[in-house]
């Protein structure tokens, strides 16, 4: 049986690591402009604020550009693949399985959370 190895980074990461260090130093915290109310199993509820995906992308864009980095997200075979690439060709990759959905609206909802979390995590 052949074992498939999946790599989550390029063979060399010296240039992307240096760029990532600069990126993180220049990154501005996204505005927590959305609010959601959550009901607990016991019936109580609480609210919290968060930044949606477009707010996170907007906050990261200037520093990504300044440090020659890009984030790309694609869906393949039920998996969301998030790539952080550098102009040198070096990269990091993250993969998250997307749940099954009964229709396109449900699929859109199933994709939204993983996209935001994966974007911010990478």
C-alpha positions in Angstrom: 0.0 0.0 0.0 1.4 3.4 -1.0 1.3 6.1 1.7 0.7 9.6 0.5 2.5 12.3 2.3 1.1 15.7 2.3 3.4 18.6 2.9 2.1 21.8 4.6 5.1 24.0 3.6 7.6 24.4 0.9 11.0 22.7 1.2 12.6 26.0 2.1 10.8 28.6 4.3 13.5 31.1 5.1 12.2 33.9 2.8 8.5 33.4 3.7 9.3 33.2 7.4 11.2 36.6 7.2 8.3 38.1 5.3 5.8 36.6 7.8 7.6 38.1 10.7 7.4 41.6 9.0 3.8 41.0 8.1 2.8 40.2 11.7 4.6 43.3 12.9 2.6 45.5 10.6 -0.8 43.8 10.9 -3.6 45.9 12.4 -6.3 44.2 14.5 -9.5 43.9 12.4 -12.5 45.8 13.7 -14.9 43.7 15.6 -17.9 45.1 13.8 -20.4 42.1 13.8 -22.3 40.9 16.8 -24.0 37.6 17.4 -26.3 36.4 20.2 -25.8 32.7 21.2 -28.2 30.6 23.1 -26.6 28.0 25.4 -28.0 24.5 26.1 -29.2 25.6 29.4 -31.4 28.4 27.9 -29.3 31.4 28.8 -27.6 33.5 26.1 -24.6 35.7 25.6 -23.4 38.1 22.9 -20.0 38.6 21.4 -18.5 40.7 18.6 -16.3 39.4 15.8 -14.7 40.4 12.5 -16.2 38.8 9.4 -14.0 37.5 6.6 -14.1 40.6 4.5 -13.0 42.7 7.5 -10.1 40.3 8.2 -9.0 40.4 4.5 -9.2 44.2 4.5 -7.1 44.4 7.7 -4.4 42.1 6.4 -4.2 43.3 2.8 -1.8 46.3 3.2 0.7 44.3 5.3 0.5 41.2 3.0 1.2 43.4 0.0 4.1 45.2 1.7 5.8 41.9 2.5 5.1 40.2 -0.9 2.6 37.7 0.6 -0.7 36.5 -0.7 -3.5 34.3 0.7 -5.5 32.1 -1.7 -8.4 29.8 -0.8 -9.7 27.0 -3.0 -12.1 24.1 -2.4 -11.2 20.7 -3.8 -13.0 17.4 -3.0 -14.8 18.7 0.1 -11.7 20.3 1.5 -10.9 24.0 1.9 -7.3 24.6 1.1 -5.7 27.9 2.3 -2.3 28.9 0.8 0.0 31.6 2.1 2.5 32.2 -0.7 5.5 34.5 -1.0 7.0 36.0 -4.1 10.0 33.7 -3.7 7.7 30.7 -4.4 7.8 29.5 -0.8 4.5 28.7 0.8 2.5 27.3 3.8 -0.8 25.4 3.3 -3.7 24.6 5.6 -6.5 22.1 4.9 -10.0 21.9 6.6 -12.7 19.5 5.7 -16.0 21.1 4.8 -19.2 19.5 6.1 -21.9 18.1 3.8 -24.8 20.4 2.9 -28.2 19.6 1.5 -28.4 22.7 -0.8 -26.3 25.6 -2.0 -27.4 28.0 0.7 -26.4 25.5 3.4 -23.1 24.8 1.6 -22.4 28.5 1.6 -22.9 28.6 5.3 -20.7 25.5 5.8 -17.9 27.2 3.8 -18.1 30.7 5.5 -16.8 29.7 8.9 -13.9 27.6 7.8 -12.8 30.3 5.3 -12.7 32.9 8.0 -11.0 30.7 10.6 -8.5 29.3 8.1 -7.7 32.8 6.6 -7.0 34.2 10.1 -5.1 31.1 11.2 -2.7 31.1 8.3 
